Amino acid sequence: MAVFLPRDSLFRDFDRLLNAQLNAMTSSESNTEDANQISSKYWGGSFNARLDLTENEKGYIVHADLPGVKKDEVNITIKDNILTISGERNTKKDTKDNQRHVIERSFGKFSRSVRLPNDANADAVTATMDHGVLELTLLKKALDEGVKKINIQ
């Protein structure tokens, strides 16, 4: 039985710090960004998709919160029993006349990966998206025990 711990503010702050560092290391943008853009990109940015993985008798359901992301901008892959949801949440360009006072909304590229249970059938997946919530449904498959009994003749 798996134990699920709620993500609290410590985890959020740690995620934001790591994402800010990774964004800074991989950024290829010019140095002409003003201080507000840099501040919002690294400390108000780093959009993280939150997800839930639940199980019922038929299979598994994944819900991912992707507010402001269009369904054609979301990439979903399964490789080696690892589900990856990725994409980008863009921000609206502000005019230079606007002065920002509070920047709390997150934006940027995101990628979330989660290992699926062994009995999740990667060939039987459906995906829907409604009001910024992505829902994936994976059916269960019969587990191969890995042991084959051989009868003696």
N, C-alpha and C positions, 0 to 999 in steps of 0.2 A: 504494500500500500504506500502510495506516495504522500508526502507531507508537503502541503503548499503553504508558503509564508506570504502574507500580504506585503506588497511593496510600499514601504513607508518613505518618509521624506529623506531619510539617510540614503536609501537606494536611488531616489530621484536625483539628489544632489551629486552623488557619485557618478551616475550615468551622465549627467549634464557636464561634469568636469571632464570625464573621459572623452565624451563627444566633442567638447570644445578643443581639447588637445589634439584629437585626431583630425578635426576640421582644420586646425591651424597648421598641422604638419602637411596635410595634403592639399591645401589651398594653393591655387595657381593664379589668384586674382591680383590685379595691379595694386600698387600702394596708394592709389588716388582715392580710396574710400575714406569718407570722413569718419570722425570718432563715433558718431551715432550709429552708422552702419556697422562698424566693427563691433561695437558693444552689443548691438542687437543680434548680430550674427553669432557671436561666440557665447554670450551669457544669456540672451533671451532666445537663442536659436536652438539648434540640435533637436529637431522634432523626433520624438520617440513614440512609436506605435505601441499602445498597450493591448495585450491580448489575453484571452481566457481559453483554456483547453479543457473541455468537459467530456465525460463519457456517459453513454446510455447503453441500453441492451443491444442496439443495432450498430453503434459505431461511436465516432468521436465528432465533436463540434468545436470549431475554433471561431471565436469572435474577436475581431481586431477593430479598435477604434481608429478611424482614419478621417477625422474631420477636415473638410476642405480639400480632399484628394478625390479626383475624378477616377471612376473605375477603369478607364483606359490608360491611366497613369500608374496602375498597380501591377507589379510583376509577382507571380506566385510560382514557385518551383518546389519540386520534391526530388532530392537526390540522396541516396544512401540513407533513406528513412529520416532525413532532416528537411522539415518544411521551412522555406524562406519566403517571407513577404517583404518586398522592397518597393521603393518608389521615391517620389519627391513631393513635398508640400511647398508650394511657392508663395511668396509674399507679394503684396501689391507694391508697386514702386511709388514712393511718396515724392511729391514735388519738393524742390529745395526750399520753398517758402514755409513748409510745415515744420514746426519744432515739436519733437516728441517729448512727452512728459512721462509716460509710463509705457514700457515695452514688456509685455508678458506673454504674448502669443509666440509659439514656437514654429519654426519653419526649417526647411532644408531637406536633404536626402535622409532616408531612413532605410534600415534593413533589420528585420527581426527574424531570428532563426530559432526553431524549437525542435528537439528530437521527438519524433512520433513514437507511440508504443509499437511494439513488434507486430501486433496483430492489426495495425491500421493498413488498409488496402489503398496503396497509392494509385491504383488503376481505377478506383471507384470514388472519385472526388467531384463534388459539385460546389460551385462558388456563386454567391449572390452578394450584392452590395445595395444597401438601402440607407439613406440619410447618414452617410459617412461611416456605417458599420459594415464591415466585411464579414460574411459568414461562410465558412467552409464546412462541408459535411463529408466525412470519410467513413465508409463502411468498414466493418471488421471482416477479417479473413480468418479462415481456420489456421491455427498455428501448427507449423510442422515441428513436431517434437525433436526432430533430428535423430531419433532412434527408430530403427526399423527392425521389427521382430521377424526372425527367420525360423520357420518351422522345420524340424528335422524329419526327413522322409524315411 
